Amino acid sequence: MTCLKAELNMKNGNNSFRHESLQDRETIADILSSLQQGLSNGTLKFSDENNEITLKPSGLLNLTVKASSDSGHNVLDVRISWSSNKPKKLKKELKISVD
């Protein structure tokens, strides 16, 4: 079963794209692989039937990873952001273990 939700908002001249879907673990791994390839190439294109946005990450990028587990509800949030302004340098080592 696949449940999709996507929207493109234009507020004050800013574009934002949002996509929600219910996928199996392998499909999400494929999506994350595509994100990795886009980051490596310097271009991320997001689209659905009605909307499209292209991002071009460059310079230093800020990575935020949050993970939680509470009463059977698990959440993993990964956020990557960057700015054309001179960024603050917040370099911390991230360790991820795979069983």
C-alpha positions as CSV (number, residue, x, y, z in Angstrom):
1,M,0.0,0.0,0.0
2,T,1.3,3.4,-0.9
3,C,-0.1,6.6,0.5
4,L,1.2,9.8,-1.1
5,K,0.8,13.5,-0.1
6,A,2.8,16.3,-1.8
7,E,2.4,20.0,-1.8
8,L,4.3,23.0,-3.2
9,N,3.9,26.2,-1.2
10,M,4.8,29.7,-2.5
11,K,5.0,32.2,0.3
12,N,6.8,35.5,0.0
13,G,8.5,34.3,-3.2
14,N,9.9,31.2,-1.4
15,N,9.2,27.7,-2.8
16,S,8.8,24.7,-0.5
17,F,8.0,21.1,-1.5
18,R,6.6,18.6,0.9
19,H,6.0,14.9,0.2
20,E,4.6,12.2,2.6
21,S,4.1,8.6,1.7
22,L,3.8,5.2,3.2
23,Q,6.6,3.0,1.8
24,D,8.5,-0.2,2.7
25,R,12.0,-0.1,4.1
26,E,13.7,-1.0,0.8
27,T,11.9,1.8,-1.1
28,I,12.9,4.3,1.5
29,A,16.5,3.1,1.2
30,D,16.3,3.7,-2.6
31,I,15.0,7.2,-2.0
32,L,17.8,7.9,0.5
33,S,20.3,6.6,-2.1
34,S,18.9,9.0,-4.6
35,L,19.3,11.9,-2.1
36,Q,22.9,10.8,-1.5
37,Q,23.6,10.9,-5.3
38,G,21.9,14.3,-5.7
39,L,24.0,15.7,-2.8
40,S,27.2,14.3,-4.4
41,N,26.3,15.8,-7.8
42,G,25.2,19.1,-6.3
43,T,21.6,19.1,-7.6
44,L,18.5,17.8,-5.9
45,K,15.3,17.7,-7.9
46,F,12.0,16.9,-6.3
47,S,8.7,16.5,-8.2
48,D,5.3,14.9,-8.3
49,E,2.5,15.1,-10.8
50,N,1.9,18.9,-10.2
51,N,5.0,20.4,-8.6
52,E,8.7,20.6,-8.9
53,I,11.6,22.2,-7.0
54,T,15.4,22.1,-7.6
55,L,17.9,22.7,-4.9
56,K,21.6,23.2,-5.4
57,P,23.5,22.5,-2.1
58,S,27.0,24.0,-1.9
59,G,29.5,25.1,0.7
60,L,29.1,23.8,4.2
61,L,25.8,22.1,5.0
62,N,24.2,21.7,8.4
63,L,23.2,18.1,9.3
64,T,20.7,17.4,12.1
65,V,19.7,13.9,13.0
66,K,17.0,13.1,15.6
67,A,15.9,9.6,16.6
68,S,13.2,8.7,19.2
69,S,11.3,5.6,20.3
70,D,8.3,5.9,22.6
71,S,5.6,3.2,23.2
72,G,6.1,1.6,19.8
73,H,6.1,4.9,17.9
74,N,9.5,5.4,16.3
75,V,10.8,8.5,14.5
76,L,13.9,9.3,12.5
77,D,14.3,12.9,11.3
78,V,17.1,13.9,9.0
79,R,17.4,17.5,8.1
80,I,20.0,19.1,5.8
81,S,20.2,22.8,5.4
82,W,22.5,25.4,4.0
83,S,22.6,29.1,3.4
84,S,24.4,31.4,0.9
85,N,25.5,33.5,3.9
86,K,28.7,32.6,5.7
87,P,27.7,29.7,8.0
88,K,28.7,29.0,11.6
89,K,31.1,26.1,11.9
90,L,29.4,23.4,14.0
91,K,31.5,20.3,13.2
92,K,30.7,17.4,15.5
93,E,31.4,13.7,14.8
94,L,28.3,11.6,14.1
95,K,28.4,7.9,14.7
96,I,25.8,5.5,13.2
97,S,25.9,1.8,13.9
98,V,24.4,-0.8,11.7
99,D,23.5,-4.2,13.1
